[in-house]
């Protein structure tokens, strides 16, 4: 069914920030430099302390200088070490400097960035959220229960961190809202009039659900990979009545197919008798034969034949 799907989602404001790559470099060379600085600092500190402790070494100025240089190297090593970060696969680090967003580190491994920045970890792994079973009224006003699962991930870490308060809660609430809106926009069953229904057009409904959730969470830099309805049923208070209605519809449909088949078989039988000259039937006999055949073919119980030992009339 090629039905045009329209998306009914709120218009979100334009994002103030977008993700960009933060300035940085590989952390392994910096780690080696930090180790060398620490070793040099320790060596100079020890030499300076020994020079100050030796009373026969003469003036103590070289010892003081060595201690000062060792202290400076220690501070430099601490500053360099503060810029080292570990980034695991499937996560990113959002970097801020004096409150401003300066970029995102996505490359995994040991990295080095500005040591005076604030780093916030953001998971970029694929996640799923299953909505709670919610009772709503469908387009016909019937109370139904519905739930769905949404598979999503963060594609823009800057918007996820700075455009919404809590992107995880934002996605959950928007998914619940979209599921409720879809449930109230379509009937549970299509009774031959509605083009779409929740039960009979699952693929079209889930496609519209995915599109609506994606439009709602796009402001948070979130991509919706898939969404599926996992639970769909009438509410308990009307489930019995709706089951009888479905059973009645099924019986009517079955009877209609049986009658259509029986009429076709009767037509074929009359045509075969006429073409092969088996018997010459007038209109009254044809009517009797049609009546008997329809009773036999359409009855829901085995028919009991009655043998007419006399004439047909």
C-alpha positions as CSV (number, residue, x, y, z in Angstrom):
1,X,0.0,0.0,0.0
2,X,1.6,3.2,-1.1
3,X,0.1,5.7,1.4
4,X,1.8,9.0,1.8
5,X,3.0,9.4,5.4
6,X,2.8,12.9,7.0
7,X,4.9,13.7,10.1
8,X,3.2,15.7,12.8
9,X,6.0,16.8,15.1
10,X,6.8,20.1,16.9
11,X,9.1,22.6,15.2
12,X,12.3,22.7,17.2
13,X,14.5,25.8,17.4
14,X,17.7,25.9,15.4
15,X,20.7,24.4,17.3
16,X,23.2,26.8,18.8
17,X,26.1,24.4,18.5
18,X,27.1,21.5,16.2
19,X,29.7,18.9,16.7
20,X,33.3,19.6,15.6
21,X,36.6,17.9,16.1
22,X,38.6,19.1,19.1
23,X,42.2,20.1,18.8
24,X,44.5,17.3,20.1
25,X,47.1,14.8,19.2
26,X,48.2,11.2,19.9
27,X,48.9,10.7,23.6
28,X,51.7,8.1,23.3
29,X,54.5,10.7,22.5
30,X,53.2,13.0,25.2
31,X,53.2,10.1,27.6
32,X,56.8,9.4,26.8
33,X,57.7,13.1,27.3
34,X,55.9,13.1,30.6
35,X,57.9,10.1,31.8
36,X,61.2,11.8,30.8
37,X,60.2,15.0,32.5
38,X,59.3,13.2,35.7
39,X,62.7,11.3,35.6
40,X,64.6,14.6,35.0
41,X,62.7,16.2,37.9
42,X,63.5,13.4,40.3
43,X,67.1,13.4,39.3
44,X,67.6,17.1,39.6
45,X,65.7,17.2,42.9
46,X,67.9,14.4,44.3
47,X,71.1,16.1,43.1
48,X,70.0,19.4,44.5
49,X,69.1,17.8,47.9
50,X,72.5,16.1,48.0
51,X,74.3,19.4,47.2
52,X,72.5,21.2,50.0
53,X,73.2,18.4,52.5
54,X,77.0,18.2,51.8
55,X,78.7,20.8,54.1
56,X,82.0,20.6,52.1
57,X,80.4,21.4,48.7
58,X,81.1,25.1,49.1
59,X,78.3,27.6,48.0
60,X,74.8,26.1,48.0
61,X,73.6,28.1,45.1
62,X,73.8,25.2,42.5
63,X,71.8,22.9,44.9
64,X,69.0,25.5,45.1
65,X,69.0,26.0,41.4
66,X,68.7,22.2,40.8
67,X,65.9,22.0,43.3
68,X,64.1,24.9,41.6
69,X,64.5,23.4,38.1
70,X,63.3,20.0,39.4
71,X,60.2,21.6,40.9
72,X,59.5,23.4,37.6
73,X,59.9,20.2,35.7
74,X,57.5,18.4,38.1
75,X,54.9,21.1,37.6
76,X,55.3,20.8,33.8
77,X,55.0,17.1,34.0
78,X,51.8,17.4,36.0
79,X,50.4,19.9,33.5
80,X,51.3,17.6,30.5
81,X,49.9,14.6,32.3
82,X,46.6,16.5,32.9
83,X,46.0,16.6,29.2
84,X,46.1,12.9,28.7
85,X,42.7,11.1,28.3
86,X,41.6,7.6,27.5
87,X,38.8,7.3,24.9
88,X,37.2,3.8,24.7
89,X,35.5,2.5,21.5
90,X,31.9,3.6,21.3
91,X,32.3,6.8,23.3
92,X,33.4,10.4,22.9
93,X,34.6,13.2,25.0
94,X,32.9,16.7,24.8
95,X,35.6,19.3,25.6
96,X,34.9,22.7,27.1
97,X,37.3,25.6,27.8
98,X,36.1,28.3,30.2
99,X,32.5,27.2,29.6
100,X,32.7,27.3,25.8
101,X,32.4,24.3,23.6
102,X,35.7,23.7,21.8
103,X,35.1,20.3,20.2
104,X,34.6,16.6,20.6
105,X,37.2,13.8,20.7
106,X,35.9,10.6,19.0
107,X,39.2,8.9,18.1
108,X,39.7,6.0,20.6
109,X,42.9,5.3,22.4
110,X,45.2,7.5,24.4
111,X,44.8,11.2,23.3
112,X,46.3,14.5,24.5
113,X,44.3,17.7,24.5
114,X,44.5,21.1,26.3
115,X,45.0,20.2,30.0
116,X,43.0,23.2,31.2
117,X,39.7,22.0,29.6
118,X,36.7,20.2,31.0
119,X,35.9,16.8,29.4
120,X,32.5,15.1,29.6
121,X,32.0,11.5,28.5
122,X,29.2,10.7,26.1
123,X,28.3,7.2,24.9
124,X,27.9,6.8,21.1
125,X,26.9,3.2,21.3
126,X,23.5,1.9,20.0
127,X,20.8,1.9,22.7
128,X,17.3,0.8,22.9
129,X,14.3,2.1,24.9
130,X,11.1,0.2,25.4
131,X,8.1,2.3,26.3
132,X,5.8,1.3,29.0
133,X,2.5,-0.3,28.1
134,X,0.2,2.7,27.8
135,X,-3.6,2.8,27.7
136,X,-5.0,5.3,25.1
137,X,-8.0,5.7,22.9
138,X,-7.6,4.9,19.2
139,X,-9.1,7.0,16.4
140,X,-12.5,5.2,17.0
141,X,-12.5,6.0,20.7
142,X,-11.8,2.4,21.7
143,X,-9.4,2.0,24.7
144,X,-6.3,0.0,23.6
145,X,-2.9,-0.9,25.1
146,X,0.2,-0.1,23.2
147,X,4.0,-0.2,23.7
148,X,7.0,0.1,21.4
149,X,10.8,-0.2,21.4
150,X,13.1,2.4,19.9
151,X,16.7,1.8,18.8
152,X,18.8,5.0,18.7
153,X,22.2,6.5,19.1
154,X,23.9,9.9,19.4
155,X,25.3,11.3,16.2
156,X,25.9,14.9,17.3
157,X,27.5,15.0,20.8
158,X,27.4,18.8,21.0
159,X,23.7,19.0,20.6
160,X,23.1,16.1,22.9
161,X,25.0,17.9,25.7
162,X,24.0,21.5,25.2
163,X,20.6,21.6,23.4
164,X,18.7,19.5,26.0
165,X,19.0,19.1,29.7
166,X,19.1,15.3,29.7
167,X,19.2,13.6,26.3
168,X,18.4,10.2,27.7
169,X,15.2,11.4,29.4
170,X,14.4,13.6,26.4
171,X,14.4,10.6,24.0
172,X,12.3,8.5,26.4
173,X,9.6,11.2,26.8
174,X,9.5,12.0,23.0
175,X,9.2,8.3,22.2
176,X,6.3,8.0,24.6
177,X,4.6,11.0,23.1
178,X,5.0,9.8,19.5
179,X,3.6,6.4,20.4
180,X,0.6,8.0,22.1
181,X,0.1,10.2,19.0
182,X,0.2,7.3,16.6
183,X,-2.2,5.3,18.7
184,X,-4.8,8.1,18.8
185,X,-4.4,8.8,15.0
186,X,-5.4,5.4,13.7
187,X,-8.1,2.8,14.5
188,X,-7.1,-0.5,16.0
189,X,-9.0,-2.3,13.1
190,X,-9.8,-1.1,9.7
191,X,-13.5,-1.9,9.0
192,X,-13.3,-1.5,5.3
193,X,-13.3,2.3,5.4
194,X,-10.0,3.5,6.9
195,X,-6.9,3.2,4.7
196,X,-4.6,2.3,7.7
197,X,-5.1,0.5,11.0
198,X,-2.7,-0.3,13.8
199,X,-3.3,-4.1,13.6
200,X,-3.4,-4.6,9.8
201,X,-0.8,-2.1,8.6
202,X,2.1,-2.7,10.9
203,X,4.9,-1.8,8.4
204,X,3.3,1.5,7.4
205,X,2.5,2.4,11.0
206,X,6.0,1.6,12.3
207,X,7.5,3.6,9.4
208,X,5.5,6.6,10.4
209,X,6.4,6.1,14.1
210,X,10.1,6.0,13.3
211,X,9.8,9.2,11.2
212,X,7.9,11.0,13.9
213,X,10.3,10.0,16.7
214,X,13.3,11.0,14.5
215,X,11.8,14.4,13.9
216,X,11.1,14.9,17.6
217,X,14.6,13.9,18.8
218,X,16.7,15.4,15.9
219,X,17.2,18.6,18.0
220,X,19.2,16.5,20.5
221,X,21.5,15.1,17.9
222,X,19.9,11.6,18.1
223,X,19.4,9.2,15.2
224,X,16.6,6.7,15.3
225,X,17.7,3.5,13.8
226,X,14.4,1.6,14.1
227,X,11.2,1.5,16.1
228,X,8.7,-1.3,16.4
229,X,5.4,-1.8,18.2
230,X,5.9,-4.6,20.7
231,X,2.5,-4.7,22.3
232,X,-0.9,-3.9,20.8
233,X,-4.2,-5.1,22.3
234,X,-7.6,-3.9,23.3
235,X,-8.0,-2.8,26.9
236,X,-9.3,-5.6,29.2
237,X,-12.7,-3.9,29.7
238,X,-13.6,-4.2,26.1
239,X,-11.4,-7.1,25.0
240,X,-14.2,-9.7,25.3
241,X,-16.7,-7.6,23.2
242,X,-14.1,-6.9,20.6
243,X,-13.1,-10.6,20.4
244,X,-16.8,-11.5,19.7
245,X,-16.9,-8.8,17.0
246,X,-13.8,-10.2,15.4
247,X,-15.2,-13.7,15.5
248,X,-18.4,-12.5,13.9
249,X,-16.5,-10.7,11.1
250,X,-14.4,-13.9,10.5
251,X,-17.6,-16.0,10.3
252,X,-19.2,-13.5,7.8
253,X,-16.1,-13.5,5.7
254,X,-15.9,-17.3,5.7
255,X,-19.6,-17.7,4.8
256,X,-19.1,-15.2,1.9
257,X,-16.2,-17.3,0.5
258,X,-18.2,-20.5,0.9
259,X,-21.2,-19.0,-1.0
260,X,-19.0,-17.7,-3.7
261,X,-17.4,-21.1,-4.1
262,X,-20.7,-22.9,-4.0
263,X,-22.2,-20.6,-6.7
264,X,-19.2,-21.3,-8.9
265,X,-19.5,-25.1,-8.5
266,X,-23.3,-25.0,-9.3
267,X,-22.7,-23.0,-12.4
268,X,-19.9,-25.5,-13.5
269,X,-22.2,-28.5,-12.8
270,X,-25.1,-27.0,-14.8
271,X,-22.8,-26.1,-17.7
272,X,-21.3,-29.6,-17.7
273,X,-24.7,-31.3,-17.7
274,X,-25.8,-29.1,-20.6
275,X,-22.7,-29.5,-22.7
276,X,-22.6,-33.3,-22.3
277,X,-26.3,-33.8,-22.8
278,X,-26.5,-35.9,-19.6
279,X,-30.0,-34.8,-18.8
280,X,-32.4,-32.1,-20.1
281,X,-33.6,-30.0,-17.3
282,X,-36.3,-27.4,-17.5
283,X,-36.2,-24.2,-15.4
284,X,-38.1,-25.7,-12.5
285,X,-35.8,-28.7,-12.3
286,X,-32.7,-26.4,-12.6
287,X,-34.1,-24.4,-9.7
288,X,-34.6,-27.5,-7.6
289,X,-31.1,-28.8,-8.4
290,X,-29.5,-25.4,-7.6
291,X,-31.4,-25.3,-4.3
292,X,-30.2,-28.8,-3.3
293,X,-26.6,-28.2,-4.3
294,X,-26.4,-24.9,-2.4
295,X,-27.9,-26.6,0.7
296,X,-25.3,-29.3,0.5
297,X,-22.3,-27.0,-0.3
298,X,-23.1,-24.2,2.2
299,X,-24.3,-26.2,5.1
300,X,-22.0,-26.3,8.2
301,X,-23.2,-29.9,9.0
302,X,-23.3,-33.1,7.0
303,X,-26.5,-33.3,4.9
304,X,-28.8,-36.3,5.2
305,X,-29.9,-37.4,1.7
306,X,-33.6,-38.2,1.1
307,X,-34.2,-40.7,-1.7
308,X,-37.3,-40.0,-3.9
309,X,-38.5,-43.4,-5.0
310,X,-41.3,-41.9,-7.1
311,X,-41.3,-39.4,-9.9
312,X,-39.5,-36.0,-9.7
313,X,-42.9,-34.3,-9.4
